[in-house]
Amino acid sequence: MSQEKRKPRTVDVLPSDGGWGWVIVAGCFMVTICTRAVTRCISIFFVEFQMHFGHDYSGTAWIHSLVDCTTMLCAPLGSFIGNRFSCRVAVILGGLLASTGLVLSSLATSLEFLYLSLGVLTGVGFALSYTPAISMVGAYFSERKALAFGIAMSGSGIGTFILAPVVQLLIDYYSWRGALLILGGFVSNLCVCGALLRPIVLKEDEDEACPLARDSECGFKAPTEKEVLQTKMDSERCSSSSSSFSSCSVSSLSCFQSLQEYSFLLMPDFLVLAGSFLFLANGCSLPFVYLVPYALDVGVSHHQAAFLMSILGIVDIIGNITFGWLTDRRWLKRHRKLCYMFALGMEGLCCLFIPLLRTFALLVPFSVLYGYFDGAYVALIPVVTSDVVGTSQLSSALGVAYFLHAIPYLLSPPIGGWLVDTTGSYTATFFLSGFSLIASSLLLFTAAVVRRCHQRQPRHGDANGAQASPTGDPCCKSKQADFYSPKNKDMMITNTPATTS
């Protein structure tokens, strides 16, 4: 048998924005159905678990929080496997683990058993599948990146819309054990989705002799002649001594590449974004956990409560796609982060008003508004992250971003349950959710205002009067390059062969 490994498919410096990329979007769409939509539908089992095992709100809420926490806590593990092997391997392995966890959960004899099987094992499987699949979409798209992410992430909405009433029917006909067993078979389709993820290596990642910098506002920019000559001299110096120091060079290169994968951790913009993720994760999971129990508490029937989740899911799709399409427009592309802040703030306001809604007719508008803005910000998380760190580091950055969701996802549902047990109502729980979402938006807004004020201060010693940030970001100059403008593309394409020849 041939010992040669088949090399991943290499594309141009800019992704093609089509072709097999739409198959990747379809695969990621199914991955989000099998992971995030199934996680949301676990809240439908909340009352069943509580009645069967005889635990209070706080103890039962640990199941949902463990699934979310493990999914996000192990997100860097999914990124690591996807980077070291391939996204295909990561997603298939995650599908096997998640399916096994759900099947074992159908045999649970205690709530602690569910903590391990449903909370930990299924959560690890979801983590290995979710992040690598999303990062693949970013590798295949650039111009229509937000739209591609919106379509892919809409799987959580349409999956919730379809699965919520289906899961309730499965519980009615086959009990919660049969419903979990059937969900385990459904989630095994992650293995099929993983087979569709064709490995790809961007030319910008593999051509280290001519690196292309990427940031949130300047897009791609060509290196200067001095940088290219220095890089070329370094590469020639390394190649001349490779015969005598091969093992040391391989070790140093591996260490350097590992450090480069997480160099974004030193970026101030990413640190602020990471802080906002902590507030976001603390508030976004509570409505999905307590919407159905709250509806049942105010007198809504079981099927109507499940239908609220369906409404939330279908409107989530509209938010995914419309916000993705709108933020791809040229007049909004520079304001993606502002759109993201707006969606977070509106979602938080919705949570503040839910204690006043005590009938099914009033809860329907809440599901519509909350679902729309939830879909909007979910679709923009990978887009905003990609704008900050660049496409080449998107997988690692998403792993860290989702990792930051872990602890709030773990603690917020039990804290919300404790508030319900202590106060006897859901008001404090939904207030906690609303204020956390608003705080996430305000943190980003404050950082943007502070940065704008610093940019307006002229830097001393600049002959041209250009304004720059204290971090030396070239995008803070008064003349900013447009997103993927034809001028930048032509400069990049014409300069690259000349410098490498």
C-alpha positions as CSV (number, residue, x, y, z in Angstrom):
1,M,0.0,0.0,0.0
2,S,1.1,3.5,-0.7
3,Q,2.6,5.3,2.4
4,E,1.9,8.7,1.0
5,K,-0.7,10.8,2.8
6,R,-3.2,12.7,0.7
7,K,-2.6,16.4,1.1
8,P,-5.5,18.6,2.1
9,R,-7.0,20.7,-0.7
10,T,-5.3,24.1,-1.0
11,V,-7.2,27.1,-2.3
12,D,-6.2,30.6,-3.2
13,V,-5.3,33.3,-0.6
14,L,-9.0,34.2,-0.4
15,P,-11.6,31.5,-0.1
16,S,-13.8,30.9,-3.1
17,D,-17.1,31.7,-1.3
18,G,-19.0,28.9,-3.0
19,G,-18.6,25.4,-4.5
20,W,-18.0,22.8,-1.9
21,G,-18.3,25.6,0.7
22,W,-22.1,25.3,0.5
23,V,-21.8,21.6,1.3
24,I,-19.8,22.6,4.4
25,V,-22.6,25.0,5.3
26,A,-25.1,22.2,5.0
27,G,-23.0,19.9,7.2
28,C,-22.5,22.6,9.8
29,F,-26.3,23.3,9.7
30,M,-27.0,19.6,10.6
31,V,-24.3,19.7,13.3
32,T,-26.0,22.7,15.0
33,I,-29.3,20.8,14.9
34,C,-27.7,17.7,16.5
35,T,-25.9,19.7,19.2
36,R,-27.4,23.1,20.1
37,A,-31.0,22.2,19.2
38,V,-30.9,18.9,21.2
39,T,-29.3,20.8,24.1
40,R,-32.2,23.3,24.1
41,C,-34.8,20.5,24.0
42,I,-33.3,18.9,27.1
43,S,-35.2,21.6,29.0
44,I,-38.4,19.8,28.0
45,F,-37.3,16.8,30.1
46,F,-36.9,19.1,33.1
47,V,-40.3,18.4,34.7
48,E,-40.1,14.7,33.8
49,F,-36.7,14.4,35.6
50,Q,-37.9,16.4,38.5
51,M,-41.0,14.2,39.0
52,H,-39.3,10.9,38.4
53,F,-36.3,11.4,40.7
54,G,-38.0,13.7,43.2
55,H,-35.4,16.5,43.2
56,D,-35.8,20.3,43.5
57,Y,-35.3,22.9,40.8
58,S,-31.7,23.5,41.6
59,G,-30.7,19.8,41.6
60,T,-32.5,19.1,38.3
61,A,-31.1,22.2,36.6
62,W,-27.6,20.7,37.0
63,I,-28.3,18.4,34.1
64,H,-28.8,21.1,31.5
65,S,-26.0,23.2,32.9
66,L,-23.6,20.3,32.8
67,V,-24.4,19.7,29.1
68,D,-23.8,23.3,28.3
69,C,-20.7,23.6,30.5
70,T,-19.0,20.5,29.2
71,T,-19.8,21.5,25.6
72,M,-18.0,24.9,26.1
73,L,-15.4,23.7,28.5
74,C,-14.1,21.1,26.0
75,A,-14.4,23.4,23.0
76,P,-10.5,23.9,23.0
77,L,-10.2,20.1,22.9
78,G,-12.3,20.1,19.7
79,S,-10.2,22.8,18.2
80,F,-7.0,21.0,19.1
81,I,-8.2,17.7,17.5
82,G,-9.4,19.6,14.5
83,N,-6.1,21.4,14.1
84,R,-3.9,18.4,14.7
85,F,-5.8,15.8,12.7
86,S,-8.8,17.2,10.8
87,C,-12.3,18.6,11.5
88,R,-13.7,15.5,10.0
89,V,-12.1,13.3,12.6
90,A,-13.2,15.6,15.4
91,V,-16.8,15.7,14.3
92,I,-17.1,11.9,13.8
93,L,-15.5,11.2,17.1
94,G,-17.9,13.7,18.8
95,G,-20.9,12.1,17.1
96,L,-20.0,8.7,18.5
97,L,-19.5,10.0,22.1
98,A,-22.7,12.1,22.1
99,S,-24.8,9.3,20.7
100,T,-23.4,6.9,23.3
101,G,-24.1,9.4,26.1
102,L,-27.8,9.8,25.1
103,V,-28.4,6.0,24.8
104,L,-26.8,5.4,28.2
105,S,-29.0,8.2,29.7
106,S,-32.1,6.3,28.7
107,L,-31.0,3.6,31.2
108,A,-30.4,6.1,34.1
109,T,-31.4,5.0,37.6
110,S,-30.5,8.2,39.4
111,L,-30.0,11.9,38.8
112,E,-26.2,11.5,39.4
113,F,-26.1,8.9,36.5
114,L,-27.6,11.6,34.2
115,Y,-25.0,14.0,35.4
116,L,-22.3,11.8,34.0
117,S,-24.0,10.3,30.9
118,L,-26.0,13.2,29.7
119,G,-24.1,16.0,31.2
120,V,-20.5,15.0,30.7
121,L,-20.3,12.3,28.0
122,T,-22.8,13.9,25.7
123,G,-21.4,17.3,26.4
124,V,-17.9,16.2,25.4
125,G,-19.3,14.7,22.1
126,F,-21.0,18.0,21.3
127,A,-17.8,19.9,22.1
128,L,-15.8,17.8,19.6
129,S,-18.3,18.4,16.9
130,Y,-19.5,22.0,17.3
131,T,-16.4,24.2,17.2
132,P,-14.5,22.4,14.3
133,A,-17.7,22.4,12.1
134,I,-18.1,26.2,12.6
135,S,-14.5,27.0,11.9
136,M,-14.7,25.1,8.6
137,V,-17.3,27.6,7.4
138,G,-14.9,30.4,8.1
139,A,-12.2,28.7,6.1
140,Y,-14.4,28.4,3.0
141,F,-16.0,31.9,3.0
142,S,-14.7,35.5,3.2
143,E,-17.0,37.9,1.2
144,R,-20.2,36.2,2.3
145,K,-18.9,35.0,5.6
146,A,-21.8,36.4,7.7
147,L,-24.4,35.0,5.5
148,A,-22.7,31.5,5.5
149,F,-22.5,31.6,9.3
150,G,-26.1,32.7,9.6
151,I,-27.4,29.8,7.5
152,A,-25.1,27.3,9.3
153,M,-26.1,28.5,12.7
154,S,-29.8,28.6,11.9
155,G,-29.8,24.9,12.4
156,S,-30.2,25.5,16.1
157,G,-33.4,27.4,15.4
158,I,-35.0,25.1,12.9
159,G,-33.9,22.2,15.0
160,T,-35.6,23.6,18.1
161,F,-38.7,24.4,16.1
162,I,-39.0,20.8,14.8
163,L,-37.6,18.8,17.8
164,A,-39.5,20.6,20.6
165,P,-43.0,19.2,19.7
166,V,-41.5,16.0,18.5
167,V,-39.7,15.4,21.8
168,Q,-42.9,16.2,23.7
169,L,-44.7,13.6,21.6
170,L,-42.0,11.1,22.1
171,I,-42.2,11.6,25.9
172,D,-46.0,11.2,25.8
173,Y,-45.8,7.9,23.8
174,Y,-42.5,6.3,24.9
175,S,-41.7,8.1,28.2
176,W,-38.6,10.1,28.7
177,R,-36.4,7.0,28.5
178,G,-37.7,6.1,25.0
179,A,-37.3,9.8,23.9
180,L,-33.7,9.8,25.0
181,L,-33.0,6.6,23.2
182,I,-34.4,7.9,19.9
183,L,-32.5,11.2,20.3
184,G,-29.3,9.1,20.7
185,G,-30.0,7.5,17.3
186,F,-30.7,10.9,15.8
187,V,-27.5,12.5,17.1
188,S,-25.5,9.7,15.5
189,N,-26.0,11.6,12.2
190,L,-23.1,13.8,13.4
191,C,-20.8,11.1,11.9
192,V,-22.4,11.6,8.5
193,C,-22.0,15.4,8.8
194,G,-18.3,14.9,9.7
195,A,-17.7,12.9,6.5
196,L,-18.8,15.9,4.5
197,L,-16.1,18.2,6.0
198,R,-13.4,18.1,3.4
199,P,-10.1,19.3,4.9
200,I,-8.8,22.6,3.5
201,V,-5.6,24.6,4.0
202,L,-5.6,28.2,3.1
203,K,-2.6,29.4,1.1
204,E,-2.2,32.2,3.7
205,D,-1.6,29.6,6.4
206,E,0.9,27.4,4.5
207,D,2.9,30.0,2.8
208,E,5.0,31.2,5.7
209,A,7.5,33.0,3.5
210,C,4.9,35.6,2.6
211,P,2.5,36.0,5.5
212,L,-0.6,38.0,5.1
213,A,-1.8,39.9,8.2
214,R,-5.5,40.0,8.9
215,D,-7.5,42.1,11.3
216,S,-11.0,43.4,11.9
217,E,-10.9,46.6,9.8
218,C,-8.0,46.4,7.3
219,G,-8.8,43.0,5.8
220,F,-5.9,41.3,4.1
221,K,-2.7,43.4,3.6
222,A,0.5,42.6,1.8
223,P,3.8,42.6,3.7
224,T,6.3,45.3,3.1
225,E,9.5,44.6,1.0
226,K,11.6,44.8,4.1
227,E,9.5,42.2,5.9
228,V,9.6,39.8,3.0
229,L,13.4,40.1,2.6
230,Q,13.9,39.5,6.3
231,T,11.6,36.5,6.2
232,K,13.4,35.1,3.2
233,M,16.8,35.5,4.8
234,D,15.6,33.7,8.0
235,S,14.2,30.8,5.9
236,E,17.5,30.5,4.0
237,R,19.5,30.5,7.2
238,C,17.2,27.8,8.7
239,S,17.4,25.6,5.6
240,S,21.3,25.8,5.5
241,S,21.6,24.5,9.0
242,S,18.7,22.0,8.8
243,S,20.9,19.0,8.3
244,S,22.7,19.3,11.6
245,F,19.9,20.6,13.7
246,S,16.9,18.9,12.2
247,S,15.4,17.6,15.4
248,C,15.9,20.8,17.3
249,S,14.3,22.8,14.4
250,V,11.3,20.6,14.3
251,S,10.8,20.9,18.0
252,S,11.2,24.7,17.9
253,L,8.9,25.1,14.9
254,S,6.2,23.0,16.6
255,C,6.5,25.1,19.8
256,F,6.5,28.3,17.7
257,Q,3.4,27.2,15.8
258,S,1.6,26.3,19.1
259,L,2.4,29.8,20.4
260,Q,1.2,31.4,17.2
261,E,-2.1,29.6,17.3
262,Y,-2.9,31.4,20.6
263,S,-1.2,34.8,20.0
264,F,-4.6,36.4,19.8
265,L,-4.8,36.1,23.6
266,L,-2.6,39.2,23.9
267,M,-4.9,41.3,21.7
268,P,-6.8,43.9,23.8
269,D,-9.9,43.7,21.5
270,F,-10.1,39.9,22.0
271,L,-9.7,40.3,25.8
272,V,-12.7,42.7,25.9
273,L,-14.7,40.4,23.7
274,A,-13.8,37.5,26.0
275,G,-15.1,39.5,29.0
276,S,-18.4,40.2,27.3
277,F,-18.7,36.4,26.6
278,L,-18.7,35.8,30.3
279,F,-21.7,38.1,30.9
280,L,-23.4,36.7,27.8
281,A,-23.1,33.1,28.9
282,N,-24.4,34.0,32.4
283,G,-27.7,35.2,30.9
284,C,-28.4,33.5,27.7
285,S,-29.0,29.9,29.0
286,L,-31.6,30.8,31.7
287,P,-34.6,31.5,29.4
288,F,-34.1,28.2,27.6
289,V,-34.0,26.3,30.9
290,Y,-36.9,28.0,32.6
291,L,-39.2,29.2,29.9
292,V,-41.1,25.9,29.8
293,P,-41.3,25.5,33.6
294,Y,-42.4,29.2,33.9
295,A,-45.1,28.7,31.3
296,L,-46.4,25.6,33.2
297,D,-46.3,27.5,36.4
298,V,-48.6,30.3,35.1
299,G,-51.2,27.7,33.8
300,V,-50.0,27.1,30.2
301,S,-50.5,23.5,29.0
302,H,-47.6,21.2,28.3
303,H,-48.1,21.2,24.5
304,Q,-48.5,25.0,24.5
305,A,-45.3,25.4,26.5
306,A,-43.4,23.1,24.0
307,F,-44.9,25.2,21.2
308,L,-43.3,28.3,22.8
309,M,-40.0,26.7,22.3
310,S,-40.9,25.9,18.7
311,I,-41.8,29.5,18.1
312,L,-38.5,30.6,19.6
313,G,-36.7,28.2,17.4
314,I,-38.3,29.2,14.0
315,V,-37.9,32.9,14.7
316,D,-34.3,32.1,15.7
317,I,-33.8,31.0,12.0
318,I,-35.0,34.4,10.7
319,G,-32.6,36.2,13.1
320,N,-29.7,34.0,11.9
321,I,-30.2,34.5,8.2
322,T,-31.4,38.1,8.1
323,F,-28.7,39.5,10.4
324,G,-26.1,37.4,8.5
325,W,-27.3,38.9,5.2
326,L,-27.6,42.4,6.5
327,T,-24.1,42.5,8.1
328,D,-22.6,41.3,4.8
329,R,-23.8,44.5,3.1
330,R,-21.1,47.0,2.5
331,W,-22.7,49.7,4.5
332,L,-23.0,47.5,7.6
333,K,-19.8,45.4,7.3
334,R,-17.8,47.9,9.3
335,H,-20.5,47.9,12.0
336,R,-20.8,44.2,12.7
337,K,-19.8,44.6,16.3
338,L,-22.4,47.4,16.8
339,C,-25.1,45.1,15.4
340,Y,-23.9,42.4,17.8
341,M,-24.2,44.8,20.7
342,F,-27.7,45.9,19.7
343,A,-28.9,42.2,19.5
344,L,-27.5,41.5,23.0
345,G,-29.2,44.6,24.5
346,M,-32.6,43.9,23.0
347,E,-32.5,40.3,24.2
348,G,-31.7,41.5,27.7
349,L,-34.7,43.9,27.6
350,C,-37.0,41.0,26.6
351,C,-35.9,39.0,29.7
352,L,-36.7,42.0,32.0
353,F,-40.4,42.0,30.8
354,I,-41.1,38.3,31.0
355,P,-42.4,38.3,34.6
356,L,-45.3,40.5,33.4
357,L,-46.3,37.9,30.8
358,R,-48.6,35.3,32.5
359,T,-50.7,34.0,29.6
360,F,-49.9,32.0,26.5
361,A,-51.0,34.9,24.3
362,L,-48.5,37.2,26.0
363,L,-45.7,34.7,26.0
364,V,-45.8,34.3,22.2
365,P,-44.5,37.8,21.5
366,F,-41.7,37.1,24.0
367,S,-40.7,34.0,22.2
368,V,-40.7,35.9,18.9
369,L,-38.5,38.8,20.0
370,Y,-36.2,36.7,22.2
371,G,-35.8,34.1,19.4
372,Y,-35.0,36.7,16.8
373,F,-32.3,38.5,18.7
374,D,-30.9,35.3,20.0
375,G,-30.5,34.1,16.4
376,A,-28.9,37.4,15.5
377,Y,-26.1,37.4,18.1
378,V,-25.5,33.6,17.8
379,A,-24.8,34.1,14.0
380,L,-22.5,37.0,14.7
381,I,-20.3,35.4,17.4
382,P,-18.0,33.6,14.9
383,V,-18.1,36.6,12.5
384,V,-17.1,39.1,15.2
385,T,-14.5,36.7,16.5
386,S,-13.1,36.3,13.0
387,D,-13.0,40.0,12.5
388,V,-10.9,40.4,15.6
389,V,-8.4,37.5,15.2
390,G,-8.5,36.6,11.5
391,T,-9.5,33.4,9.7
392,S,-6.3,31.5,10.3
393,Q,-6.8,31.6,14.1
394,L,-10.6,31.3,14.1
395,S,-10.7,27.7,15.2
396,S,-8.5,28.3,18.2
397,A,-10.2,31.6,19.1
398,L,-13.7,30.0,18.9
399,G,-12.4,27.2,21.2
400,V,-11.3,29.8,23.8
401,A,-14.5,31.8,23.3
402,Y,-16.8,28.9,23.9
403,F,-14.5,27.7,26.7
404,L,-15.3,31.0,28.5
405,H,-19.0,30.1,28.3
406,A,-18.4,27.0,30.4
407,I,-18.4,28.2,34.0
408,P,-21.4,30.6,33.5
409,Y,-23.3,27.8,31.8
410,L,-22.5,25.5,34.7
411,L,-23.5,27.9,37.5
412,S,-26.3,30.1,36.1
413,P,-29.1,27.4,35.8
414,P,-28.5,26.1,39.4
415,I,-28.3,29.7,40.6
416,G,-31.6,30.5,38.8
417,G,-33.1,27.3,40.3
418,W,-31.9,28.4,43.8
419,L,-33.6,31.8,43.2
420,V,-36.8,30.1,42.3
421,D,-36.7,27.9,45.4
422,T,-35.8,30.8,47.6
423,T,-38.2,33.5,46.3
424,G,-41.0,31.2,45.1
425,S,-41.2,33.0,41.7
426,Y,-39.2,33.3,38.5
427,T,-38.8,37.1,38.6
428,A,-35.3,37.1,40.0
429,T,-34.1,34.4,37.6
430,F,-35.2,36.3,34.5
431,F,-33.9,39.6,35.9
432,L,-30.5,37.9,36.4
433,S,-30.6,36.9,32.7
434,G,-31.6,40.3,31.4
435,F,-29.1,42.3,33.4
436,S,-26.3,39.9,32.4
437,L,-27.1,40.3,28.7
438,I,-27.3,44.0,28.9
439,A,-24.0,44.1,30.8
440,S,-22.3,42.1,28.0
441,S,-23.5,44.7,25.5
442,L,-22.5,47.7,27.6
443,L,-19.0,46.3,28.1
444,L,-18.3,46.2,24.4
445,F,-19.9,49.6,23.9
446,T,-17.8,51.2,26.6
447,A,-14.6,49.7,25.1
448,A,-15.6,51.0,21.7
449,V,-16.1,54.5,23.0
450,V,-12.8,54.5,24.9
451,R,-11.0,53.3,21.8
452,R,-12.6,55.9,19.6
453,C,-11.5,58.6,22.1
454,H,-7.9,57.4,22.0
455,Q,-8.0,57.3,18.2
456,R,-9.0,61.0,18.1
457,Q,-6.0,62.0,20.1
458,P,-3.2,62.9,17.6
459,R,0.0,61.0,18.2
460,H,3.1,63.2,18.7
461,G,5.9,62.7,16.3
462,D,3.8,61.6,13.4
463,A,4.7,63.7,10.4
464,N,1.5,62.9,8.5
465,G,-0.8,63.5,11.6
466,A,-2.0,59.9,11.4
467,Q,-4.0,58.7,14.4
468,A,-2.9,55.4,15.9
469,S,-3.9,53.3,18.9
470,P,-1.5,52.7,21.7
471,T,-1.2,49.1,20.5
472,G,0.1,50.2,17.2
473,D,-2.8,48.8,15.3
474,P,-2.4,50.0,11.6
475,C,-6.2,50.1,11.3
476,C,-6.4,53.0,13.7
477,K,-4.9,55.3,11.1
478,S,-7.0,57.9,9.6
479,K,-6.9,56.2,6.2
480,Q,-8.4,52.7,6.6
481,A,-8.4,50.0,4.0
482,D,-11.8,48.8,3.0
483,F,-13.0,45.2,3.5
484,Y,-11.6,43.0,0.8
485,S,-11.5,45.9,-1.6
486,P,-10.3,45.2,-5.1
487,K,-7.4,47.6,-4.6
488,N,-6.1,45.5,-1.7
489,K,-6.6,42.2,-3.5
490,D,-4.7,43.5,-6.6
491,M,-1.9,44.7,-4.4
492,M,-1.7,41.4,-2.6
493,I,-1.8,39.3,-5.8
494,T,0.8,41.4,-7.7
495,N,3.2,41.8,-4.8
496,T,3.3,38.1,-3.7
497,P,5.0,36.6,-6.8
498,A,7.5,39.4,-7.0
499,T,8.6,39.0,-3.4
500,T,8.9,35.2,-3.5
501,S,10.7,35.0,-6.8
